Amino acid sequence: MTNPENSQSTSSIRVHLCSSVAKMLCVGTLAIGAAGVLPACNALPTGLADEAVGPYDRPFPAELAQTETLDIQVIRRPETRITMTNTTARSFGPSTVWLNGRFSRPIDGFRAGQTLTLDLYDFRDEFGETFRAGGFFATKAPEKIMHAQLETIVDGDSRMIGLVMVDQDDIR
């Protein structure tokens, strides 16, 4: 003889069990799907892994010790540009200007007595990010220039030469 109460209770257990199994299958499917997507979170932004962002997206050459500091003044004026004046008697061929040991920009050369004006937005790091120069439409505070260097070839060897940063207290 079948107890009607017992039959109803068994039926609700079956429904509950089926519902739980379905939920577990759903969660398992989501977990497998997420496992396929999550490794991409570690990947570089699209395009950066396969090709260069620009001609100078490279890490700072830490193996090059700064050999000297020359009287080449770097002045940030206005906020989004720097002006460099070579007050030495030396001229330099193709070189790279480095800011803060992170951002770089190549220059064709730098003659004795020459003044160069460079846009800070042209400086890039090894990942292709631009220098945070500020300006009227900037959403973040401008980055200060703490250190400026010139990477160049002297007597056939790569050299890192220090530049003189002029005070930039007016940059907020």
N, C-alpha and C positions, 0 to 999 in steps of 0.2 A: 504494500500500500504506500502511495506517495503522499507525502505531506505537502499541501499547497504552499504553506509558509516557507518550507525548506526549498521548494522548487523556485520560488520567487527570489530567495536569497542567493541561490546558486546562479541564477540568471543575472542578477546584478553584479555578482562577483566576476562572471565571465565578461560582462560589458566593461567593468572597471579594469579588468586585466587586459582586455583588448585595447582599451583606451591608453593604458600605461605603455603597452608595447608599441603602439603607434607613436606616442610621444617620444619614446626612446629611439625609435627609428628616425623620426624627424630630427631629433637632437644629434644623432649619429651622422646623419646626412649633412647637417649644417657644419658639424665639426670637421668632417672630411673636406667639405667645400672650403671652409676657412683655412684648413691646413694647406690647401693649394694656393690660397691668396696671400697668406701671411708672409711667406718667404719674400714676396715682392716688396714688402715694407722695408726690407734692408737694402734693396737695390738702389742704384743711383737714379736720379731723374732721367726720364727718357732721353736717349741720345748721348748722354755723358759717358756711358761705359764703352761705347763703340767708336766714337769720333771726338776729336778735339773741339772744344768750344771756340777757341780762338788761337792765334799764333803764339800766345804767351801764357796759356793756362798751365802753369807748372808750379811745383812747390818751390819755396824759397831754398836756394842752394846753401844749406847750413854748413856744408863742408868747406865753403869759402870763408875764411876768417877775414875780417875787415883789417886791411893792412895800414890804412892811414885815413885821416880826415882832411879834406881839402876845403879851401875857402870858396866853396860854391854854395851860395845862399839860396835857401828854398823858402819862399814866402807864400802863404795862402791868402790870396786876395783877388777877387772877392771870394766868397765862401766856397764856390764850386770849382775853383781853379788854383793851380800853383804856378808861380813864376820862379824860374831858376836862372841865376846869373853866374856865369863862369868867370870869376875874377882872377883866375890863375893864368899862367903863361902856357898851360898845357891844353892840347886839343884831344878829343876822344872820338874814335870811330863809332860804328854801330854799338849801342850799349842798351842796357835795361835799367830803368829807374825803379827802385823798390821802395814801398812805403810800409812802415810798421812790420817789416819782415814777412809780409803776406801778399800784398797787392803789387803787381808789376805792370809796366808799360814799356815797350821798346821805343827807342829813339834812333834816328838815322845817324846822328853824330852830335857833337857838342864842341864847338870851336872856342878857343880862348877869346874872352870878351863877349861871347854870345849870350843872349837872353832868350830862354824858351818859356812859353806859356802853355801849360798842359791842362786839359780838362780832367778833373778827378773821376768823372764817370767813365773815362777810358781805361782806368786801372782795374785789373781783374785778378782774382786769386786762382788757385789751381783748379777750382770747381766751376769757374766761369762767373762767380759772383762779383758784382761791381762794388767799388769803394762807396761807402755811405757818405756822400758828399754834402747832403743837406740841400738847401735852396728853398725857394718860395713854396713849392708844392710838396716838399718832403713830409712824409708821415712819421719819420723817426728822427731823433736828434742826430746831427752830423757826427761822424767819427773824427776824433782828433788825430793829427799826424804827430806821432811821437818820435819817429825815426825815419830818416830818408837816406838811401844808399844808391850808389851807381855801380852796377856790375858791368865791367868792361874788360877788354883785352889789353894787357900791358906787356910788351916784350914777348908776345906769343902765349902768355899765360892768362887765364881768367883771374880777375881781381875784384874784390869788393872794396869800394871806397866810400867812406863816410861823407855825408853832406851836412851843412850847417842849417838846422831848422830855426827860423826866426819866430819869435813869440807869436802865438795865435790866441791870446786870451779873449779876443772879441768873438771867437767861434763858440757857440753855445751847444 
